[in-house]
Amino acid sequence: MNEMPVTPTEDQPKKNNTPIIIAVVVVVLLCCCCAVVAGGWFFGDSIVQSLGI
């Protein structure tokens, strides 16, 4: 009764893992960018004053 071919079942884990890896990388990059932007917003004035600019 099971007439599923063998090749799609072998390809599914590879296709399922790559979007997860891409999503993790995108989330990490977004977090880094948000951290830099937030640091500039909240600590930008103090950083500029400490540098004496």
C-alpha positions as CSV (number, residue, x, y, z in Angstrom):
1,M,0.0,0.0,0.0
2,N,3.0,2.3,0.5
3,E,4.0,3.4,-3.0
4,M,6.1,6.3,-2.0
5,P,9.3,6.6,-3.9
6,V,12.6,6.4,-2.1
7,T,14.4,9.5,-3.5
8,P,12.0,12.2,-2.2
9,T,12.3,10.9,1.3
10,E,16.1,11.1,1.1
11,D,15.9,14.7,-0.2
12,Q,13.4,16.0,2.4
13,P,15.9,16.3,5.3
14,K,18.3,18.3,3.2
15,K,15.5,20.6,2.0
16,N,14.1,21.0,5.5
17,N,17.5,21.8,7.2
18,T,18.6,24.6,4.9
19,P,15.7,27.0,5.5
20,I,16.2,26.5,9.3
21,I,19.9,27.4,9.0
22,I,19.2,30.4,6.8
23,A,16.5,31.6,9.3
24,V,19.0,31.2,12.2
25,V,21.6,33.2,10.3
26,V,19.1,35.9,9.4
27,V,17.9,36.2,13.0
28,V,21.4,36.4,14.3
29,L,22.3,39.2,11.8
30,L,19.1,41.0,12.7
31,C,19.9,40.8,16.4
32,C,23.4,42.2,15.8
33,C,22.1,45.0,13.7
34,C,19.4,45.8,16.2
35,A,22.0,45.8,19.0
36,V,24.2,48.2,17.1
37,V,21.3,50.5,16.3
38,A,20.0,50.4,19.9
39,G,23.5,51.1,21.2
40,G,23.7,54.1,19.0
41,W,20.3,55.3,20.1
42,F,20.8,54.9,23.8
43,F,24.6,55.3,24.3
44,G,25.5,57.4,21.2
45,D,25.7,60.6,23.2
46,S,27.8,59.2,26.0
47,I,30.1,57.5,23.5
48,V,30.6,60.8,21.6
49,Q,31.3,62.7,24.9
50,S,33.8,60.1,26.1
51,L,35.6,60.4,22.8
52,G,35.6,64.1,23.1
53,I,34.1,64.8,19.6
